[in-house]
Amino acid sequence: MSQKNEIPILVLSILITVGLIAGGFWWFNRKSGLDLNKINLDSTNMPQALSEKPNATTFASVKDVPTGLFNYGGSTSWAPIRLVVDPAIQAARPELRLRYVEPNSASPGSSTGIQSLIDGQLAFAQSSRPVLDQELSRAQQRGFNLKQIPLAIDGLAVAVNPSLNISGLRIDQLKSIYTGKINNWNQLGGANLPIKPYSRRIADGGTVEVFVQDILGDQAFGSNVEFVSTTTQALQKLAVSPGGIYYASAPEVVPQCSIKPLPLGRTQGEYIAPYQEPFVLPSECPGKRNKLNIEAFQSGKYPITRNLFVVVKQNGQAEEQAGVAYANLLLTEQGQELITQTGFVKIR
């Protein structure tokens, strides 16, 4: 056969081969139900049990919720959320049994919760501040990583006695009060009245850690600061102390009847209230209560805001699945709405 005749035969063979391959590809794609055009090897398409799935709307629609009893603990700022959200989760998803655990020899808080998580005493932890580098390092030494999942927005509110006549505070003035540089309200335009600052101890939780880091610039508390064990104790003292001042998570402070939340600002006179205007007077409470200034918290106009996190141990075991499932439940529309009802600001 001449070379001239071989060329058309060779082209025809190639065309037949290509046709067979294309037909086989079409048949496999149709029969297998697999869309090969959508295959993606990106790590974000790994099994969803170990990543947040914010597209679910209700607790019932969340997938990969494990069965069993799981201990968790941590931030006291999370208490209002636990009180409202957890019973709703238990009603909708009874297979996920949750038990809040306090440490045996320390006060409950973000730090003790994360430490207990690292030590294997908790399945996941709740925190009102980001995970610290030293905590990440300790976890890695144990053979796993920690992942923090933001679920809500919170802010720190500063409260004083209702009788104190002062319109607001700058952040630098607040710092000077708690480091002992300002000790009388007349230095801030108020009455000739000694200032009595209250605080929980820095080991007690993430709220104090955020305050010390962001407001005090890691400086020590002044000698005039009186330390209390709980926010309830501090608010009780504040109600009978004309010169008292205290800070805590905004939902714990803003609705209270016996104290007055103060507007805060970075510059003189440009104060942002942690409550919605108009201010509800103590005499009108509890018939009316002050509500959180959600817009100022979401926009960042309010000067002291932060995220609340669930901290998950990334070890590929049931406790990781429980922590991620808990976060997924709170990221649903139902979970975010319940978070709003507790006084916090939803994150999505």
C-alpha positions in Angstrom: 0.0 0.0 0.0 1.3 3.4 -0.9 2.0 6.1 1.6 -0.6 8.2 -0.2 -3.3 5.7 0.7 -2.1 5.2 4.2 -2.8 8.8 5.3 -6.6 8.7 4.9 -6.8 5.4 6.7 -4.7 6.7 9.6 -6.9 9.8 10.0 -10.0 7.7 9.9 -8.6 5.4 12.7 -7.8 8.4 14.9 -11.4 9.8 14.4 -12.9 6.4 15.3 -10.7 6.1 18.5 -11.6 9.7 19.6 -15.3 8.9 19.1 -15.1 5.7 21.1 -13.4 7.5 24.0 -15.9 10.4 23.9 -18.8 8.0 23.9 -17.4 6.0 26.8 -16.9 9.2 28.8 -20.6 10.2 28.1 -21.9 6.8 29.1 -19.9 6.7 32.3 -20.9 10.2 33.3 -24.6 9.5 32.8 -24.8 6.0 34.3 -22.6 6.8 37.4 -24.5 10.0 38.3 -21.1 11.6 38.8 -20.7 15.1 37.3 -17.0 15.1 36.5 -17.1 18.8 35.7 -17.8 19.4 39.4 -15.0 17.4 40.9 -12.8 19.7 43.0 -9.9 18.5 45.1 -9.8 21.7 47.2 -9.6 21.0 50.9 -12.9 22.9 51.5 -14.7 19.9 50.0 -13.5 17.6 52.6 -16.2 15.8 54.8 -18.4 18.5 56.3 -18.5 16.9 59.7 -15.3 18.7 60.6 -16.1 22.2 59.2 -18.8 24.8 59.8 -21.9 24.6 57.7 -23.7 27.9 58.0 -26.3 27.2 55.3 -28.6 25.2 57.6 -31.7 27.1 58.8 -32.9 25.0 61.8 -31.4 22.7 64.4 -33.2 19.8 62.8 -31.5 20.5 59.4 -27.9 20.3 60.7 -26.1 17.1 59.6 -23.3 15.1 61.2 -24.5 15.6 64.8 -22.9 12.9 66.9 -24.7 10.8 69.5 -23.5 10.8 73.1 -22.9 12.8 76.2 -20.3 15.6 75.8 -18.8 17.8 78.5 -18.1 21.4 77.7 -17.2 24.5 79.7 -15.6 27.9 79.7 -16.6 31.5 79.5 -19.1 33.0 82.1 -20.1 35.5 79.4 -21.7 32.6 77.6 -24.1 32.0 80.5 -27.1 33.8 78.9 -26.6 31.9 75.7 -26.3 28.5 77.5 -29.5 29.3 79.4 -31.6 29.9 76.2 -29.9 28.0 73.4 -28.8 24.7 75.0 -32.3 23.6 76.1 -33.6 24.3 72.5 -30.7 22.2 71.1 -31.5 19.4 73.5 -35.2 19.4 72.5 -34.4 19.4 68.8 -31.4 17.1 68.8 -31.7 14.7 71.9 -28.9 12.5 70.5 -26.4 15.3 71.4 -26.4 15.5 75.2 -24.6 18.5 76.6 -23.2 18.9 80.1 -21.7 22.2 81.3 -18.7 21.4 83.7 -17.0 23.9 86.0 -13.3 23.4 87.0 -12.7 21.7 90.4 -10.1 24.1 91.7 -10.5 27.3 89.7 -13.1 29.8 88.7 -15.0 29.1 85.5 -13.9 31.2 82.5 -12.4 31.2 79.1 -8.8 30.4 80.2 -9.8 27.5 82.5 -12.2 26.2 79.8 -9.5 26.1 77.1 -7.0 24.6 79.6 -9.5 21.9 80.5 -10.0 21.3 76.8 -6.3 20.8 76.2 -6.1 18.5 79.2 -8.7 16.2 77.8 -11.4 17.1 80.4 -13.8 18.8 77.9 -15.1 18.0 74.4 -15.1 21.7 73.4 -14.9 25.1 75.2 -16.6 28.4 75.0 -14.5 31.5 75.0 -15.0 35.3 75.1 -11.6 36.0 73.7 -9.3 34.5 71.0 -7.1 31.5 71.7 -3.7 32.6 72.8 -0.4 31.6 71.2 0.7 29.7 74.3 -2.5 27.7 74.3 -2.0 26.8 70.7 1.5 25.7 71.5 0.4 23.6 74.5 -2.2 21.9 72.3 0.3 21.2 69.6 2.6 19.6 72.2 -0.3 17.3 73.0 -0.6 16.3 69.3 -3.5 18.3 68.0 -4.5 21.9 67.0 -7.2 24.2 68.3 -9.7 25.9 66.1 -11.8 28.9 67.2 -15.2 29.4 65.5 -16.8 32.9 66.0 -20.5 32.7 66.8 -21.6 36.0 68.3 -20.6 39.6 68.8 -20.4 41.0 72.3 -19.1 44.2 73.9 -17.9 45.3 77.3 -20.2 47.7 79.1 -19.1 50.0 81.9 -21.6 50.6 84.7 -21.7 53.1 87.5 -24.2 54.0 90.4 -27.4 55.5 89.0 -26.8 58.6 91.1 -23.5 59.5 89.4 -24.0 62.6 87.2 -21.5 62.0 84.3 -22.3 61.8 80.6 -19.7 59.3 79.5 -16.0 58.3 79.6 -13.2 58.2 77.1 -11.2 55.0 76.9 -8.1 56.7 78.1 -10.0 57.9 81.2 -11.3 54.5 81.9 -7.7 53.2 81.7 -6.6 55.9 84.2 -9.3 54.9 86.6 -8.3 51.3 86.7 -4.6 51.9 86.8 -5.1 54.3 89.8 -4.1 57.6 88.0 -7.6 59.1 88.4 -9.2 58.5 91.8 -12.0 61.1 92.1 -15.0 61.8 89.9 -14.3 65.5 90.1 -11.3 64.9 87.9 -13.8 63.9 85.2 -16.4 66.6 85.7 -18.4 64.8 88.3 -19.0 65.3 92.0 -16.2 65.4 94.6 -16.5 61.6 95.2 -13.8 59.0 95.5 -13.9 56.4 92.6 -14.3 52.8 93.7 -13.4 50.5 90.8 -14.5 46.8 90.9 -13.2 44.0 88.7 -12.9 40.3 88.7 -9.4 38.9 88.7 -7.5 38.4 85.5 -7.4 34.6 86.1 -11.2 34.5 86.2 -12.0 34.8 82.6 -11.7 36.2 79.1 -13.6 39.4 79.9 -10.9 40.6 82.3 -8.2 39.5 79.9 -9.7 41.5 77.1 -10.0 44.5 79.4 -6.4 44.3 80.6 -5.1 43.8 77.0 -7.2 46.3 75.1 -8.0 49.0 77.7 -5.1 48.9 80.1 -2.5 48.0 77.5 -1.3 45.1 79.7 -0.6 47.5 82.7 -1.4 46.3 86.2 -4.6 47.2 88.1 -4.2 50.0 90.5 -4.1 49.4 94.3 -7.6 50.9 94.7 -9.3 48.2 92.6 -11.5 45.9 94.6 -11.7 42.4 93.2 -15.0 40.4 93.2 -15.8 36.8 92.4 -18.8 37.4 90.1 -20.6 40.0 88.1 -23.6 39.5 90.3 -21.5 40.4 93.4 -20.1 43.5 91.6 -23.5 44.8 90.5 -24.8 44.4 94.1 -21.8 46.4 95.4 -22.3 49.0 92.6 -25.9 49.6 93.5 -24.9 50.8 97.1 -21.6 52.5 96.2 -22.1 56.1 94.9 -18.6 56.2 93.5 -18.4 52.7 92.2 -17.6 51.6 88.6 -17.5 48.1 87.0 -17.2 46.5 83.6 -18.6 43.3 82.2 -20.2 41.7 79.1 -22.8 44.1 77.8 -25.9 41.8 78.0 -25.1 41.2 81.7 -25.0 45.0 82.4 -27.3 46.9 80.0 -30.7 45.5 81.1 -30.0 45.9 84.9 -32.3 48.2 87.0 -29.9 49.0 89.8 -27.0 50.5 87.9 -26.4 52.9 85.0 -24.4 51.9 81.8 -22.1 54.6 80.6 -21.6 55.8 77.0 -17.9 55.4 75.9 -15.8 57.0 73.2 -12.3 57.4 71.9 -12.5 61.2 71.9 -14.1 63.8 74.2 -17.8 64.2 73.7 -18.1 61.5 70.9 -19.7 58.9 73.1 -21.5 55.8 72.0 -24.0 54.3 74.4 -24.1 50.5 74.8 -27.9 50.8 75.0 -30.6 51.9 72.6 -31.7 55.5 73.0 -33.7 56.8 74.8 -32.2 55.7 78.1 -34.6 53.9 80.4 -34.4 55.4 83.9 -34.0 53.0 86.9 -37.4 54.3 88.1 -39.0 52.9 84.9 -37.4 49.5 85.4 -38.3 46.6 85.4 -41.5 47.6 83.5 -39.1 48.8 80.8 -35.4 47.7 80.4 -32.6 49.1 78.4 -31.8 47.1 75.3 -28.5 46.5 73.6 -27.3 48.9 70.9 -27.1 46.2 68.3 -26.3 48.6 65.4 -23.3 50.1 67.2 -21.9 46.7 68.0 -22.3 45.3 64.5 -20.8 48.4 62.9 -17.9 48.7 65.3 -18.9 52.2 66.4 -19.0 51.1 70.0 -15.4 51.2 71.1 -15.1 47.9 73.0 -16.5 44.9 71.0 -15.3 41.3 70.7 -16.4 38.0 69.3 -17.5 34.9 71.3 -16.0 31.6 70.1 -16.4 27.9 70.4 -13.0 26.3 70.6 -12.6 22.9 69.0 -9.9 20.3 69.5 -8.9 19.2 66.0 -8.1 15.5 66.6 -10.5 13.7 64.2 -12.4 12.1 67.1 -16.0 12.4 68.4 -15.2 15.4 70.6 -14.1 17.4 67.5 -17.3 16.3 65.8 -19.3 17.4 68.8 -17.7 20.8 69.0 -18.1 21.5 65.3 -21.7 20.3 65.4 -22.4 22.6 68.3 -21.0 25.5 66.3 -23.0 24.5 63.3 -26.2 24.5 65.4 -25.5 28.0 66.6 -24.7 29.2 63.1 -28.1 28.2 61.8 -30.8 30.9 61.4 -32.5 29.4 64.4 -29.4 29.5 66.5 -28.5 33.1 65.5 -32.0 34.3 66.3 -31.8 32.7 69.8 -28.5 34.4 70.3 -30.1 37.7 69.5 -32.8 37.0 72.1 -30.2 36.5 74.8 -29.0 40.1 74.2 -25.9 39.3 72.1 -25.5 40.3 68.5 -25.6 37.6 65.8 -22.5 37.2 63.7 -24.2 36.5 60.4 
